[in-house]
Amino acid sequence: MLLDGLATETACTTRTMVRMATPTARAGLDPAAVRDHFPALRRTLDGRPVAFLDGPGGTQVPLACIEAMAAYLRASNANHGGAFRTSEETDALLDEVHAAAADFVGADGPDEMAFGPNMTTLTFALSRAIGRDMSAGDEVVVTRLDHDANVAPWLAMAADRGATVRWIDIDPATCTLDLDRLGEVVGARTRVVAVGLASNAVGTLNDVRRIVDAAHAHGALVFVDAVHAAPHLPMDVAALGADLLACSPYKFFGPHLGMLWARRELLERLVAYRVRPAGEALPGKWETGTQSHEALAGLMGTFDYLVRLGRASGAASADDDRRASLRAAMTAIRTYERELIGPLVDGLRSVSGCRVFGLTDAGDRDHRVPTVAFTLAGHAPRAVAAELGRRGINVWDGDYYALELVERLGLAEAGGMVRAGLVHYNTLEEVERLVAAMDEIARRR
């Protein structure tokens, strides 16, 4: 799939490549084969394997990503647009990675995709562009469940333009959006609604389509933060019906990058803040400055890994195109991870003094991803995370930039929560190890 100079048939062992290329006896993911592709998972601490349950803050990357980045820097490192071979190879890489990104989210074409340093930067840029057309009396809608990267840019834009900010509240008992009162928040003056597809703090999957329909009924735009959803489920921007969607490849097994999709008509119509030579052509209009070409090469390696994963899952074949294979990979990931949600949630709830936030009932498993936030009575979240870290179990603590949620739950002054987040390279054994460690910490209280 990649350019000849960026081929990813590299340091993966023959055994691993064969296992990834051949469907397993039972359709789905082979965890052992998956883990072979992630060199970081071989790390140990005091003789124990490290359990990377810190995926919501950034996932590990497959060897295909690492090798593609190195291959680009070794052989094709150049700026784009030049009349010489390495620049031409860079141009071809940029064309291909935009096309692969379009396949990943289900876009109409590569010109609907743009890259930047991170989702936050892209969101600030788009919010400023959208804000050009707003004035006093207009309204912006944000939620109390979102990461601040999908809140602060809109608050800043509203302050600049004199617009009013309205909030979609949550039900603290379930950490779900209060959509029954959506009609009281979204109305004739609404111009933009910003909402997350999945909560990076508690794993809630939001009914974005319902919000889109309500916003579009009043002619408002919908900006979706899909950063936390992208590692866990297939995305289809046409099915979502939103106008803009942003995510971060470093959260779905790629390098540190931001990735944006928007409707072509919208990207063409909005006025971008850019240098003059960038022109109006898409996607360059929205990609300010020189991009990280080596990181984009790495992302291409990640897409190639996911294509092979989709075919190995049995849900796609070698005859399927990249879009179908990527969707098959993410569908298989969703199926595999769903099997881990129950043991993770139920296991933590069985620990004395451990409180799990968000959706915990077995019937709600389809409405969440395997990201779980919890507290342990008598222990500060930081202390719990540090103790787990000493045992080689990597988890996060704090508010994870979900400021409004943590304040709404009354946990800001207590240090927030502990967060364990699984992705498809995690295993049931790692879940059991986390639960056993938490039980021991609780018993030593």
C-alpha positions as CSV (number, residue, x, y, z in Angstrom):
1,M,0.0,0.0,0.0
2,L,2.8,2.4,0.8
3,L,5.3,3.8,-1.7
4,D,8.0,1.4,-2.6
5,G,10.5,3.5,-0.6
6,L,8.2,3.2,2.5
7,A,7.3,-0.5,2.4
8,T,6.4,-1.9,5.7
9,E,7.5,-5.5,5.1
10,T,10.3,-5.0,7.6
11,A,11.2,-6.3,11.0
12,C,8.0,-8.2,11.8
13,T,8.9,-11.8,12.1
14,T,7.7,-14.3,9.4
15,R,5.7,-16.0,12.0
16,T,3.8,-12.8,13.0
17,M,3.2,-11.7,9.4
18,V,1.7,-15.1,8.5
19,R,-0.5,-15.1,11.6
20,M,-1.8,-11.6,10.7
21,A,-2.3,-12.5,7.0
22,T,-4.3,-15.7,7.7
23,P,-7.7,-15.7,9.3
24,T,-7.7,-17.4,12.7
25,A,-9.8,-20.6,13.3
26,R,-12.4,-18.5,15.0
27,A,-13.4,-15.2,13.3
28,G,-12.1,-12.3,15.3
29,L,-8.9,-11.1,16.8
30,D,-6.0,-13.2,18.0
31,P,-4.7,-11.3,21.0
32,A,-1.3,-13.0,20.9
33,A,-0.8,-12.2,17.2
34,V,-1.9,-8.6,17.8
35,R,0.5,-8.1,20.7
36,D,3.4,-9.4,18.5
37,H,3.0,-6.2,16.5
38,F,3.6,-3.8,19.4
39,P,7.2,-3.8,20.6
40,A,6.4,-1.6,23.6
41,L,4.3,-4.4,25.1
42,R,7.5,-6.4,25.7
43,R,8.6,-3.9,28.4
44,T,9.0,-5.2,31.9
45,L,9.3,-3.5,35.4
46,D,11.1,-5.4,38.1
47,G,10.6,-8.6,36.1
48,R,6.9,-8.2,35.5
49,P,5.4,-7.3,32.2
50,V,4.0,-3.8,32.0
51,A,0.3,-3.6,31.5
52,F,-0.4,-0.5,29.3
53,L,-3.9,0.5,30.5
54,D,-3.2,4.1,29.7
55,G,-4.5,4.1,26.1
56,P,-6.9,7.0,26.6
57,G,-3.8,9.3,27.0
58,G,-2.1,7.8,23.9
59,T,-1.8,4.3,22.6
60,Q,1.3,2.3,21.7
61,V,2.1,1.9,18.0
62,P,2.7,-1.2,15.8
63,L,6.0,-2.0,14.3
64,A,4.6,-1.1,10.9
65,C,4.2,2.5,12.1
66,I,7.7,2.7,13.6
67,E,9.4,1.2,10.5
68,A,7.4,3.5,8.1
69,M,8.6,6.6,10.0
70,A,12.2,5.4,9.9
71,A,12.0,4.4,6.2
72,Y,10.7,7.9,5.3
73,L,13.5,9.7,7.2
74,R,16.1,7.4,5.8
75,A,15.1,7.6,2.1
76,S,12.5,10.2,1.3
77,N,12.8,13.1,3.7
78,A,12.0,16.3,1.8
79,N,9.5,19.1,1.7
80,H,6.6,18.7,-0.7
81,G,6.2,20.4,-4.1
82,G,9.7,20.1,-5.4
83,A,10.8,19.0,-8.9
84,F,13.0,16.2,-7.6
85,R,12.6,12.6,-6.6
86,T,12.4,12.7,-2.8
87,S,10.0,15.6,-2.9
88,E,7.8,13.7,-5.4
89,E,7.9,10.7,-3.1
90,T,6.7,13.0,-0.3
91,D,3.9,14.3,-2.5
92,A,2.8,10.8,-3.2
93,L,2.9,9.9,0.5
94,L,0.7,12.9,1.3
95,D,-1.8,12.0,-1.4
96,E,-2.0,8.4,-0.1
97,V,-2.3,9.2,3.6
98,H,-5.2,11.6,2.9
99,A,-6.9,8.9,0.9
100,A,-6.4,6.3,3.7
101,A,-7.7,8.8,6.3
102,A,-10.8,9.3,4.1
103,D,-11.3,5.5,4.0
104,F,-10.9,5.3,7.8
105,V,-13.7,7.8,8.6
106,G,-15.9,7.1,5.5
107,A,-15.3,10.4,3.8
108,D,-16.3,11.2,0.2
109,G,-12.7,11.9,-0.8
110,P,-9.2,12.8,0.4
111,D,-9.8,16.5,-0.1
112,E,-12.2,16.4,2.9
113,M,-9.3,15.4,5.2
114,A,-6.7,17.7,6.8
115,F,-3.9,17.1,9.2
116,G,-2.4,19.2,12.0
117,P,-0.3,18.8,15.1
118,N,-3.2,17.7,17.3
119,M,-6.9,17.8,17.6
120,T,-6.9,20.8,19.9
121,T,-5.0,23.0,17.4
122,L,-7.3,21.9,14.6
123,T,-10.4,22.7,16.7
124,F,-9.1,26.2,17.6
125,A,-8.5,26.9,13.9
126,L,-11.9,25.7,12.9
127,S,-13.7,27.5,15.7
128,R,-12.0,30.7,14.7
129,A,-13.0,30.2,11.1
130,I,-16.6,29.4,12.0
131,G,-16.7,32.4,14.4
132,R,-16.1,34.8,11.5
133,D,-19.8,34.5,10.6
134,M,-21.1,34.8,14.2
135,S,-22.2,37.8,16.2
136,A,-23.9,38.8,19.4
137,G,-27.1,36.9,19.9
138,D,-25.9,33.8,18.3
139,E,-25.5,30.7,20.4
140,V,-22.9,28.0,20.8
141,V,-23.8,24.7,22.5
142,V,-21.2,22.6,24.4
143,T,-21.5,19.7,26.9
144,R,-20.4,19.0,30.4
145,L,-19.1,15.5,29.3
146,D,-16.5,16.6,26.8
147,H,-12.8,16.9,26.9
148,D,-11.8,20.6,27.2
149,A,-10.4,20.5,23.7
150,N,-14.0,20.5,22.4
151,V,-15.1,23.1,25.0
152,A,-12.4,25.8,25.5
153,P,-12.1,26.6,21.7
154,W,-15.8,27.3,21.5
155,L,-15.9,29.3,24.7
156,A,-13.0,31.5,23.4
157,M,-14.8,32.0,20.1
158,A,-18.0,32.9,21.8
159,A,-16.3,35.4,24.0
160,D,-14.6,37.0,20.9
161,R,-17.8,37.2,19.0
162,G,-20.2,38.1,21.8
163,A,-22.1,34.9,21.4
164,T,-24.0,33.1,24.1
165,V,-22.8,29.7,25.4
166,R,-25.4,27.0,26.3
167,W,-24.7,23.7,28.0
168,I,-26.0,20.2,27.6
169,D,-25.9,18.8,31.1
170,I,-25.3,15.3,32.3
171,D,-27.0,12.8,34.6
172,P,-24.4,12.4,37.3
173,A,-25.6,8.9,38.2
174,T,-24.8,7.5,34.7
175,C,-22.5,10.1,33.3
176,T,-24.7,10.4,30.2
177,L,-25.9,13.5,28.4
178,D,-29.3,14.8,29.4
179,L,-30.8,14.6,25.9
180,D,-34.4,14.7,27.1
181,R,-33.8,18.5,27.6
182,L,-32.0,18.9,24.3
183,G,-34.9,21.0,22.9
184,E,-34.4,23.5,25.7
185,V,-30.7,24.0,24.7
186,V,-30.7,23.8,20.9
187,G,-32.9,26.3,19.2
188,A,-33.4,29.0,16.6
189,R,-30.3,31.0,17.6
190,T,-28.0,27.9,17.8
191,R,-25.1,28.2,15.2
192,V,-22.8,25.4,16.4
193,V,-23.1,22.3,18.6
194,A,-19.8,20.7,19.8
195,V,-20.1,17.2,21.2
196,G,-17.9,14.2,21.8
197,L,-18.6,10.8,20.2
198,A,-17.2,9.0,23.3
199,S,-16.2,10.3,26.7
200,N,-12.4,10.1,27.3
201,A,-13.1,10.0,31.1
202,V,-15.8,7.5,31.7
203,G,-16.3,5.8,28.3
204,T,-19.9,6.9,27.5
205,L,-20.9,6.7,23.9
206,N,-23.2,9.6,23.0
207,D,-26.2,9.5,20.8
208,V,-24.6,12.0,18.3
209,R,-27.1,11.3,15.6
210,R,-29.9,12.6,17.8
211,I,-28.0,15.8,18.5
212,V,-27.2,16.2,14.8
213,D,-30.8,16.0,13.9
214,A,-31.8,18.5,16.5
215,A,-29.1,20.9,15.4
216,H,-29.7,20.6,11.7
217,A,-33.4,21.2,12.3
218,H,-32.3,24.8,13.2
219,G,-29.6,25.1,10.5
220,A,-26.7,24.7,13.0
221,L,-23.4,23.0,12.4
222,V,-22.2,20.0,14.5
223,F,-18.6,19.5,15.4
224,V,-17.8,16.0,16.7
225,D,-14.8,15.2,18.8
226,A,-14.1,11.5,17.9
227,V,-10.7,11.3,19.6
228,H,-11.7,8.8,22.1
229,A,-14.1,6.8,19.8
230,A,-11.5,6.3,17.0
231,P,-9.5,3.5,18.7
232,H,-12.7,1.5,19.6
233,L,-15.2,1.4,16.8
234,P,-15.7,2.0,13.0
235,M,-16.5,5.5,12.1
236,D,-18.9,6.6,9.3
237,V,-19.2,10.3,8.9
238,A,-22.2,9.9,6.5
239,A,-24.1,7.8,9.1
240,L,-23.3,10.3,11.8
241,G,-24.6,13.1,9.7
242,A,-22.2,15.6,11.4
243,D,-20.5,18.5,9.6
244,L,-17.0,18.3,11.1
245,L,-15.2,15.6,12.9
246,A,-11.7,15.6,14.5
247,C,-9.6,12.8,16.0
248,S,-6.0,12.1,17.0
249,P,-4.0,9.3,15.3
250,Y,-1.8,8.9,18.4
251,K,-5.0,7.7,20.2
252,F,-5.5,5.0,17.6
253,F,-2.0,3.4,17.3
254,G,-0.4,6.2,15.2
255,P,2.1,9.0,15.8
256,H,1.3,12.4,17.4
257,L,-1.0,14.1,14.9
258,G,-4.4,15.6,14.6
259,M,-6.8,14.6,11.9
260,L,-9.9,16.6,10.6
261,W,-12.8,15.7,8.4
262,A,-15.4,18.2,7.2
263,R,-17.9,18.4,4.4
264,R,-16.3,19.5,1.3
265,E,-18.7,22.4,0.8
266,L,-18.0,23.6,4.3
267,L,-14.2,23.5,3.9
268,E,-14.5,25.4,0.6
269,R,-16.9,28.1,2.0
270,L,-15.2,28.8,5.3
271,V,-12.4,31.4,5.4
272,A,-9.2,29.8,6.8
273,Y,-6.5,31.6,8.7
274,R,-3.5,30.7,6.6
275,V,-0.4,32.0,4.8
276,R,-1.2,33.5,1.4
277,P,0.7,31.0,-0.8
278,A,-1.4,28.2,0.6
279,G,-4.2,29.2,-1.7
280,E,-7.8,27.9,-1.7
281,A,-7.2,24.4,-2.8
282,L,-8.2,21.5,-0.5
283,P,-6.8,20.2,1.8
284,G,-3.8,22.6,1.9
285,K,-6.1,25.5,2.7
286,W,-6.5,24.0,6.2
287,E,-3.0,22.6,6.8
288,T,-1.1,25.6,8.1
289,G,2.7,25.3,7.7
290,T,4.8,22.2,6.8
291,Q,3.3,19.0,8.1
292,S,5.2,16.3,10.0
293,H,5.8,14.1,7.0
294,E,7.6,11.4,9.0
295,A,4.5,11.2,11.3
296,L,2.2,11.0,8.3
297,A,4.4,8.1,7.0
298,G,4.0,6.4,10.4
299,L,0.2,6.9,10.2
300,M,0.2,5.2,6.8
301,G,2.0,2.3,8.5
302,T,-0.7,2.2,11.1
303,F,-3.4,2.1,8.4
304,D,-1.6,-0.8,6.7
305,Y,-1.5,-2.6,10.0
306,L,-5.2,-2.1,10.5
307,V,-5.9,-3.3,6.9
308,R,-4.0,-6.6,7.7
309,L,-5.9,-6.9,11.0
310,G,-9.2,-6.5,9.3
311,R,-8.4,-9.3,6.8
312,A,-6.9,-11.5,9.5
313,S,-10.2,-11.1,11.5
314,G,-12.1,-13.0,8.9
315,A,-14.4,-10.1,8.3
316,A,-12.6,-8.9,5.2
317,S,-10.6,-10.7,2.5
318,A,-7.5,-9.9,0.4
319,D,-10.0,-8.9,-2.4
320,D,-11.6,-6.2,-0.2
321,D,-10.5,-2.6,-0.7
322,R,-8.8,-0.6,2.0
323,R,-12.0,1.1,3.2
324,A,-13.8,-2.3,3.7
325,S,-10.7,-3.8,5.4
326,L,-10.4,-0.8,7.8
327,R,-14.0,-1.1,8.7
328,A,-13.6,-4.8,9.3
329,A,-10.6,-4.1,11.6
330,M,-12.5,-1.6,13.7
331,T,-15.6,-3.9,13.9
332,A,-13.4,-6.7,15.1
333,I,-11.8,-4.4,17.6
334,R,-15.2,-3.3,18.9
335,T,-16.3,-7.0,19.3
336,Y,-13.2,-8.0,21.1
337,E,-13.2,-5.0,23.5
338,R,-16.8,-5.5,24.3
339,E,-15.9,-8.8,25.9
340,L,-13.5,-7.1,28.3
341,I,-15.9,-4.4,29.5
342,G,-17.9,-6.7,31.8
343,P,-14.8,-8.2,33.6
344,L,-13.3,-4.7,33.9
345,V,-16.4,-3.0,35.3
346,D,-17.7,-5.8,37.4
347,G,-14.2,-6.7,38.7
348,L,-13.6,-3.1,39.9
349,R,-17.0,-2.9,41.5
350,S,-16.2,-6.1,43.5
351,V,-13.4,-4.3,45.2
352,S,-14.3,-3.0,48.7
353,G,-14.6,0.8,48.6
354,C,-14.2,1.1,44.9
355,R,-16.7,3.2,43.1
356,V,-17.0,3.0,39.3
357,F,-18.5,6.0,37.5
358,G,-20.7,6.0,34.4
359,L,-22.6,3.1,32.8
360,T,-22.1,0.0,34.9
361,D,-25.1,-2.3,34.1
362,A,-24.6,-5.3,31.8
363,G,-27.4,-4.0,29.5
364,D,-25.4,-0.8,28.8
365,R,-22.3,-2.4,27.4
366,D,-23.2,-1.3,23.8
367,H,-23.4,2.3,25.0
368,R,-19.8,2.6,26.3
369,V,-16.2,1.8,25.4
370,P,-13.7,0.0,27.7
371,T,-12.6,3.1,29.5
372,V,-13.4,3.1,33.2
373,A,-13.0,5.8,35.8
374,F,-13.1,4.9,39.5
375,T,-12.2,6.0,43.0
376,L,-11.1,4.0,46.1
377,A,-12.4,5.1,49.5
378,G,-9.6,6.4,51.7
379,H,-7.1,6.7,48.9
380,A,-6.2,9.7,46.7
381,P,-6.4,8.9,43.0
382,R,-2.8,9.9,42.5
383,A,-1.7,7.5,45.3
384,V,-3.7,4.7,43.7
385,A,-2.2,5.4,40.3
386,A,1.3,5.5,41.8
387,E,0.9,2.2,43.6
388,L,-0.4,0.5,40.4
389,G,2.5,2.1,38.5
390,R,5.0,0.5,40.9
391,R,3.4,-2.8,40.1
392,G,3.8,-2.3,36.4
393,I,0.2,-1.3,35.7
394,N,-0.1,2.0,33.9
395,V,-3.2,4.0,34.6
396,W,-4.1,7.7,34.6
397,D,-5.4,9.9,37.4
398,G,-6.9,13.4,37.6
399,D,-9.5,15.0,35.4
400,Y,-8.0,14.0,32.0
401,Y,-9.1,17.5,30.7
402,A,-12.7,16.5,31.3
403,L,-12.9,19.5,33.6
404,E,-16.7,20.0,33.5
405,L,-17.5,16.4,34.2
406,V,-15.1,16.1,37.2
407,E,-16.4,19.3,38.7
408,R,-20.0,18.2,38.1
409,L,-19.3,15.0,40.0
410,G,-17.8,17.0,42.8
411,L,-14.4,15.3,42.5
412,A,-12.2,18.2,41.5
413,E,-10.8,19.0,44.9
414,A,-10.3,15.3,45.7
415,G,-8.0,14.8,42.8
416,G,-10.4,13.5,40.3
417,M,-10.5,9.8,39.5
418,V,-8.4,6.9,38.5
419,R,-8.8,5.8,34.8
420,A,-8.1,2.5,33.2
421,G,-8.5,2.3,29.5
422,L,-8.3,-0.8,27.4
423,V,-7.6,-1.1,23.6
424,H,-7.4,-4.2,21.4
425,Y,-3.9,-5.1,22.5
426,N,-5.0,-5.5,26.1
427,T,-6.0,-8.8,27.5
428,L,-8.3,-10.4,30.1
429,E,-5.3,-11.4,32.1
430,E,-4.3,-7.7,32.4
431,V,-7.8,-6.9,33.5
432,E,-7.6,-9.6,36.2
433,R,-4.2,-8.3,37.3
434,L,-5.6,-4.8,37.7
435,V,-8.6,-6.0,39.8
436,A,-6.3,-8.2,42.0
437,A,-4.0,-5.3,42.6
438,M,-6.9,-3.0,43.5
439,D,-8.3,-5.6,45.9
440,E,-4.9,-5.8,47.6
441,I,-4.6,-2.1,47.9
442,A,-8.1,-1.9,49.4
443,R,-7.4,-4.6,51.9
444,R,-4.2,-2.9,53.1
445,R,-6.1,0.3,53.9
